[in-house]
């Protein structure tokens, strides 16, 4: 997975409270808290490099004294984390999420200071081991088998410079690019490591790839028109079979992924026989149920993906690239409009209820 880190286990401990003052009934200060704060331009790798021990401990509360009967609270410990972080307990249960800059999550609360209730003895702060799990937040997630041309496509539509080669698994870490439009609108696109059959069962880069798809607003499936074969030992798959297998992998990992808006880019249209293959593929996509017998039963998805658009492209000649950018923009704008409409309806209902 290269130098990219998308999961980090850390130890957090709230500060111990301060001592109480029995003679005058003084109360010790509360221990400091440990907070995770979402911040842009932060990575899990930078946290690991800066804090190799991966321990975050808040300050101890001040003791009560004759001068200050109520001790001061201990210093809070703030850890800056990237956007798109899920906070999980050590047993894998999710306890929090940080998606926007400035979001805060209380990871460990400080202990109470010594007082009459605690016999003037301070309490210790919370302590736990938590996992910070990163899921990339992008508008569009590129989904496809290795060698489908996802990296080439990303380099054509954005300013990203991913590694490109004619062998499988060139992409070993997620790449983020931005499509820039003439009216200065930007749409972020994530190129993620290629899926293989069995990815849902964590084969290849399985879950490391699929979890990043969860946070994208829409999917862009990239398929090689001439079909796909990972190696001599694996079966050759036609473009139609590739679409179904990608759908199956997404479905087996998380069914909700199939509810996302999806576009299909048919790549390598510069190859000979591409036009004939495309005509055949379009027929198959229009009536997928008539061609399901081509695949083994366990590889057929329960639900087929509904594509908003199918765009033939060639990253080699540049054919269809501008059209694809326009369709991505249209799809994102429609989705935003729909969300705004739903929000307006909710507000309206709330107003009517209050009246």
N, C-alpha and C positions, 0 to 999 in steps of 0.2 A: 504493500500500500504506500510505498515510498516514505517521504517525510511527513505525510499528511496524517494527523491524529484526529480521530472522530469520537474517541471515548477515553475518559480519564477517571481513575479512582482517586479520591482525595479523603483525608481525615480532617474533620472539623470539630472544634471544641469551643463551647461558650466559656467566657471567663468565670472564675470563682468569685462569689460575693465577698465583700469586706467584712471584717469582724465588727460585731456590735460592741456597745460600751455599757456593761451591766449596771455600773454604779449610777449612771445618769439616764439609763434607758435609751442610749443612743443606738442608731440603726446604721449598719454598714451599707456601703454602696452596692448596687447590683452589678454583677459581672457584665462585661461587654458581650455583644451578639456577633455572630458571623453571618455576613450577608453576601449573596451572589448578586452582582449587578451587571446587567447586559450592556455591553459597550461595543460600538462599531470598531472595526480594524483591530480586533483582538482574536487570537487563535488559541486553541487548546495547547498547541505546541509551545507558544510563548509562555503560557502558564507553567508548563512542565520545565521549560528551560530556566525560568526565573525562580521557581520554587521546586528544586529537584526533590526535596523531602516530601512534597505534596501534603504538607501539614498546615492548617490554618487555625490559629488559636487566638481568641480575643483577650483583651486586657482584664486584669483583676480589679474588682471594685475597691474603692478606698476604705480604709478602716474608720470607724467612728472615733472621734476624739473630743476632748474638752472644747477645742476651738471649733470643730465642725461635728455636731452631734449626728447629722445625717451625712454619711460619706458620699463622695462623688461616684457616679457610674463609671465602670471600667471602659476602656477605649474599644469601640467596635472595630471589627476586622472586615474590610470590604474587599471582595475578590472580583475583579473585572473578568467577565466571561463573554464569549462571542454570542451573537444573536442566533436563535434556533436551538437553544440548549434545553434538553429535558433533564430534570434532576431525578435520579432513581435511588431507592434504598439499595443496600447490598443484596437484598433478595430479589431485586428486579422490579419492585413496585414503584410506579411513577408518583412522585410527591410534589412536583412543581414543573413549571415551564417558563422560559424567558424568551419571548419572541421579538419584542421591540426594544429599541435603545432606551435605557433608563428603567426597564422592568427590574424589580428587586424580589429576591426570595430569601426568607429567613432560614438559614441552614442549621444553625445551632443557637439556642437561646442561652443567655448568661444566667448564672445562679443567683438566687436572692441573697441579699446581705443579712448578716446576723441581726436578730431583733428579739423582742420578748417572746414571740411565737416560736422561734427556733432555739430558744435558750441562749441567744446572742451568738450562736455559732453560724458561720456562713454555709451556704449550700454550693455544691459544685455545679458547673454549667453542663448543658446537654453535650453529649459527645456521640459521634457516629461516623461511619464510613459511607460516603455517597459516591455515586457514579455520575459524571457529567457526560451526557450523550448528545453529540451534535448531529442535527439533521439540517442539511443545507436548505436555506430558504431561497427559492428562485421562482420566477414566473413560469418558466418552461423547463421541463426535464426531458432530456434526450434519452430515449429508450431504444435499445437494439442489440442484436448479437454482435460479437467482435467482428471487425472488418466491414461493417455495414457503411462506414464513412461518416460516423458521428463527429469525430475530431476534425475531419476535413470540412464538414458542414459548419461547425462552430467557428473555424478560422475564416470561412467565407462570409458568414453573416455578422460576425462581431470582431472586436479587436483582440480577442484572445489568441495566444500562440501555442496551442497544444502540440505535443509530439505526434508526428504522423509517420506511419510506416506500413508496409504491406504484409504485416503479420498480425496474428490475433493478440489481443490484450496489450495494445500500445498504451492505452489509458489505464494507469495503475492507481491514479488518484483523481478525485473529482476536479474538474476545471470549470470555472465560472467565467462567462463572457457576457457582454452587454451589447444588444442590438441598438444602434443609434439611428434615430429617424431624423428626417430633415427639419421637423418642427421641434427637435430637441427631446422628444419623448425617448425614454430608455426602457428596454425590457431585458431582464436578466435571464440568461439561459445556462443551465447546468449540464455539462457533458459528464456522464458518470461511467465507471468501469463497465465493460460489456457483460451482459448476462450470458449464461449458458443454460442448457436444459438441466433442470434440477437445482436451479439457483434458490428456489423457495426452501429447499432442504439444506441450504447453506453450502452448496457445491460451488467451486470457483470462488467468487467474491460475494456470492449469495446475499446474505442479510446486510453486509456492509454497503452493498449497492442499493438494495431495495428500500432500506429505511430512508435514504435521501429522496426517493421518489415521493414519499408521503407528504412532504412539505411543499411540493411544487403545485402551482395553481392549475396547470394543464400539462398534458403529456404530448410529446412529439415522437411518434414511433418512426425510426429510420430503418428501411428495409432495402436490401440489395435485390434488384430486379432479377438478377441471374440466379438467385437462391443462395444458400449458405451451407458450408460444411466445415466444422471446426478442425477436424483432422481426418486422416485416412481411416482411422478406426471408427469414426462416428458416421451416422447416416447423412446423406445429402438431403437438404430440405428446400423445397421450392419457396418462392416469395410468399405464396398464400399460406403454406404450412408454417413459415416463419412468423407471420402475423398471428396465427392461432396459438403457436407455442409461446410467443411473448405474452399474449393475453392470458394463457394458462398459468405462466409463472407469476404474473401480477395477481391473478385471482387466488392462487394457492397461498401467496404470502399475505395478502389482505384484500378481501373482496371490495372494500370501499374504493380502492384505487381505480376500479373500472367505472366508477361514477364520475370521475374527473373528465372534463372536456378533453378530447383527443384529436390530433391531426396525424395524418399518415404521409410521410415523405418517401417516395419511391426513388431511390438513388441509382446512379450508374446508368442513366438513360443514354449515355454516349456509346455503350457497348453494342455490338451487332446483335440482332434478334431482340433487342430491348423492346421495340414497338409491339412485336407479336406477343412477347411475354406480358406486356402491360395490358393488351386487349384481353388476354386470357385471365389475368389477375382481376381486372375490373368486373368481368363476368362472375368470377368466383366470389368477389366481395359483395356483389349485389344480391346473390342468393347463396350465402355461405352454407346453409343447411343441405343443399344438394351435393356439396363436395366434401362433407365431413368424413365420408367413408375412406378418404385418402389417408387419414391418420388413424393410429391405434386408439382404441376407446379411451384409455387413461390419459391421452394427450389432448382430448377435446375439451375446451373450456365450457363450463355450464352456461355462461353468458358471453356473447360476442361483444367486442367493443364497438360503439357507435362512433364512427369518425365524422367530424364536422366537415372535413375536406380531405381529398386525396390529391397530393401535388407531385407530379413527376419532376425530378430534378437531376442535375448532374453537377457534382462538386468539381469535376474536371473541366467542363466547358463553361460552367456558370449558368447553364440553362435552368430556368424556373426558380432561381434563388430570390430574385426581387419579388416574385409572386408569393413565394413562401413567407417572406418577411411581412408582406402586406396581410396575408391570411392570419399569421400569428397575431399581428396587431389587432385585426378585426375581432378575432376570437377573445383576446384579453379584454378589449373594450366592451364587448357584449356581456362578458361575465361581470365586469365592474358595474355596468348599467343595471344588470339583474340584481346584484347585491344592493345597490342604491335603492332600487324599487322596493325590495323586501324591507329594507331599513325604514323607508318612508311609510310603508303600510303599517309596520309595527308601531311607529311613532303616532300615526293617525289613530290606531286602535287604543293606544294608551291615553291619548287626549280625549277620545270619546268616552272611555271608561271613567276618567277623572271628572268629566262633566256630569 
